[in-house]
Amino acid sequence: MKIAAFTIDGNGTFSQDVPAFAAAISASGADIILAPGTSRARRSLPAAAIRAGAAIDTNAVAVTVDGDKVTVQRWAYRQRILTTFSRAARPWVIVTDPALFADICAGLGVTPEPVPQASAAAQTRTKVNGVVAAGTGGESTIKPDSPLLFVAGAGWTKKQADGATHLDEAAATITGFLAKSGASLGSSKSLVDMPEAAKAFSFMSHMNQVGQTGATPRHAKGLSTCCHGEEPHVVGWRFVNDRRAVNLDANCGWAQGKADVLYVADAFEVMKKVNELLA
Ligand SMILES: Cc1cc2nc3c(=O)[nH]c(=O)nc-3n(C[C@H](O)[C@H](O)[C@H](O)COP(=O)(O)OP(=O)(O)OC[C@H]3O[C@@H](n4cnc5c(N)ncnc54)[C@H](O)[C@@H]3O)c2cc1C
């Protein structure tokens, strides 16, 4: 197992640093490449890793080597959960917390070297073949100026009373309401993290997530549907004053003083009716 460590000092632009790092990664022939997560390195290393055909992970706080197995630790959930993981891919660029870089290198017996500057020839220039305006692929569901936040939770993907899931119906109901109401779409973490829902719910991403590890939008009103109202989710509602929720469960989190009005009802039926009334 060959381990290399690189630092990059002074000033440099993205177009200078990417080829410099990419060349250093390839020339090192190392399986593991360590670098400190300074703002300069973090900006260029992901692109350099792609050029060098390397995998990359950032924010490492510990790196251990046991034979061929390399294990990395990094914090998740805003420093609440310490995760431990490893990768089979090589070369693997591991960008460490900058304050821990020296200790991690010392622990692995690696001496960091400065990255040699890239030759002018290596600094390839981008050739523009055409321009596509960003955001033309589809309509954004995040509308900060809307008076209403509509939150969809994981309940939309759960088996319903008939024992089956109704993902396409759920997606059509949600997008139908958004189109008619102009509401901004929020989501719970459970829904945006669910791979089986990603196809039907392609109009939302983790950017829609509201909560402790998501957004804290500031709409005047909020309507939550099929979402349990767990504390890590509801903290994202702290600037939404008028809150209503639709949930089958009369004891869900929204009933514990987190919503002004809880409709104990089937959101599929409620939102279908609302859509009919809006039409
Ligand atoms: C450190 C930490 C940070 C977190 N950060 C966040 C965060 O930022 N945002 C976030 O959202 N979560 C966060 N979570 C996760 C959070 O605790 C919950 O697990 C998550 O919000 C649950 O999502 P949910 O309510 O959509 O799904 P579920 O808990 O699965 O609830 C689904 C709900 O849908 C209801 N339902 C089902 N069918 C229907 C129907 N037909 N009509 C009406 N209701 C129906 C069910 O009764 C149920 O209450 C965090 C967790 C941790 C540990």
The ligand as an SDF file (V2000), in Angstrom:
LIG
                    3D

 53 58  0  0  0  0  0  0  0  0999 V2000
  -29.6440   14.0260   13.8920 C   0  0  0  0  0  0  0  0  0  0  0  0
  -30.8880   13.9290   13.0520 C   0  0  0  0  0  0  0  0  0  0  0  0
  -31.1910   14.9500   12.1730 C   0  0  0  0  0  0  0  0  0  0  0  0
  -32.3350   14.8840   11.3920 C   0  0  0  0  0  0  0  0  0  0  0  0
  -32.6290   15.8990   10.5450 N   0  0  0  0  0  0  0  0  0  0  0  0
  -33.8010   15.8840    9.8580 C   0  0  0  0  0  0  0  0  0  0  0  0
  -34.1600   16.9670    9.0090 C   0  0  0  0  0  0  0  0  0  0  0  0
  -33.4330   17.9410    8.8390 O   0  0  0  0  0  0  0  0  0  0  0  0
  -35.3520   16.8980    8.3630 N   0  0  0  0  0  0  0  0  0  0  0  0
  -36.1880   15.8190    8.4950 C   0  0  0  0  0  0  0  0  0  0  0  0
  -37.2600   15.8240    7.8800 O   0  0  0  0  0  0  0  0  0  0  0  0
  -35.8570   14.7780    9.2540 N   0  0  0  0  0  0  0  0  0  0  0  0
  -34.6770   14.7840    9.9450 C   0  0  0  0  0  0  0  0  0  0  0  0
  -34.3520   13.7130   10.6980 N   0  0  0  0  0  0  0  0  0  0  0  0
  -35.2120   12.5150   10.6270 C   0  0  0  0  0  0  0  0  0  0  0  0
  -36.4910   12.6830   11.4610 C   0  0  0  0  0  0  0  0  0  0  0  0
  -36.1910   12.3680   12.8250 O   0  0  0  0  0  0  0  0  0  0  0  0
  -37.5810   11.7480   10.9600 C   0  0  0  0  0  0  0  0  0  0  0  0
  -37.0930   10.4340   10.8830 O   0  0  0  0  0  0  0  0  0  0  0  0
  -38.1290   12.1340    9.6110 C   0  0  0  0  0  0  0  0  0  0  0  0
  -38.4200   13.5060    9.5570 O   0  0  0  0  0  0  0  0  0  0  0  0
  -39.3980   11.3060    9.3720 C   0  0  0  0  0  0  0  0  0  0  0  0
  -39.9040   11.6240    8.1020 O   0  0  0  0  0  0  0  0  0  0  0  0
  -41.4420   11.4420    7.7840 P   0  0  0  0  0  0  0  0  0  0  0  0
  -42.2590   12.0810    8.8490 O   0  0  0  0  0  0  0  0  0  0  0  0
  -41.6660   11.9010    6.3740 O   0  0  0  0  0  0  0  0  0  0  0  0
  -41.6420    9.8480    7.7420 O   0  0  0  0  0  0  0  0  0  0  0  0
  -42.3050    8.8250    8.7700 P   0  0  0  0  0  0  0  0  0  0  0  0
  -41.7410    8.9930   10.1390 O   0  0  0  0  0  0  0  0  0  0  0  0
  -42.2030    7.5030    8.1260 O   0  0  0  0  0  0  0  0  0  0  0  0
  -43.8250    9.2770    8.8600 O   0  0  0  0  0  0  0  0  0  0  0  0
  -44.7320    9.0990    7.8130 C   0  0  0  0  0  0  0  0  0  0  0  0
  -46.0620    9.6220    8.2990 C   0  0  0  0  0  0  0  0  0  0  0  0
  -46.9950    9.5630    7.2300 O   0  0  0  0  0  0  0  0  0  0  0  0
  -48.2660    9.2640    7.7900 C   0  0  0  0  0  0  0  0  0  0  0  0
  -49.0990    8.7530    6.7040 N   0  0  0  0  0  0  0  0  0  0  0  0
  -48.9490    7.6210    5.9690 C   0  0  0  0  0  0  0  0  0  0  0  0
  -49.9120    7.5320    5.0400 N   0  0  0  0  0  0  0  0  0  0  0  0
  -50.6880    8.6340    5.1750 C   0  0  0  0  0  0  0  0  0  0  0  0
  -51.8420    9.1310    4.4980 C   0  0  0  0  0  0  0  0  0  0  0  0
  -52.4220    8.4630    3.4920 N   0  0  0  0  0  0  0  0  0  0  0  0
  -52.3820   10.3050    4.9070 N   0  0  0  0  0  0  0  0  0  0  0  0
  -51.8090   11.0060    5.9350 C   0  0  0  0  0  0  0  0  0  0  0  0
  -50.7370   10.5910    6.6080 N   0  0  0  0  0  0  0  0  0  0  0  0
  -50.1740    9.4280    6.2270 C   0  0  0  0  0  0  0  0  0  0  0  0
  -47.9720    8.2530    8.8940 C   0  0  0  0  0  0  0  0  0  0  0  0
  -49.0150    8.2480    9.8560 O   0  0  0  0  0  0  0  0  0  0  0  0
  -46.6650    8.8050    9.4690 C   0  0  0  0  0  0  0  0  0  0  0  0
  -46.9140    9.6730   10.5650 O   0  0  0  0  0  0  0  0  0  0  0  0
  -33.1940   13.7590   11.4730 C   0  0  0  0  0  0  0  0  0  0  0  0
  -32.8750   12.7130   12.3520 C   0  0  0  0  0  0  0  0  0  0  0  0
  -31.7260   12.7910   13.1270 C   0  0  0  0  0  0  0  0  0  0  0  0
  -31.3940   11.6510   14.0420 C   0  0  0  0  0  0  0  0  0  0  0  0
  1  2  1  0
  2  3  1  0
  2 52  2  0
  3  4  2  0
  4  5  1  0
  4 50  1  0
  5  6  2  0
  6  7  1  0
  6 13  1  0
  7  8  2  0
  7  9  1  0
  9 10  1  0
 10 11  2  0
 10 12  1  0
 12 13  2  0
 13 14  1  0
 14 15  1  0
 14 50  1  0
 15 16  1  0
 16 17  1  0
 16 18  1  0
 18 19  1  0
 18 20  1  0
 20 21  1  0
 20 22  1  0
 22 23  1  0
 23 24  1  0
 24 25  2  0
 24 26  1  0
 24 27  1  0
 27 28  1  0
 28 29  2  0
 28 30  1  0
 28 31  1  0
 31 32  1  0
 32 33  1  0
 33 34  1  0
 33 48  1  0
 34 35  1  0
 35 36  1  0
 35 46  1  0
 36 37  1  0
 36 45  1  0
 37 38  2  0
 38 39  1  0
 39 40  1  0
 39 45  2  0
 40 41  1  0
 40 42  2  0
 42 43  1  0
 43 44  2  0
 44 45  1  0
 46 47  1  0
 46 48  1  0
 48 49  1  0
 50 51  2  0
 51 52  1  0
 52 53  1  0
M  END
$$$$
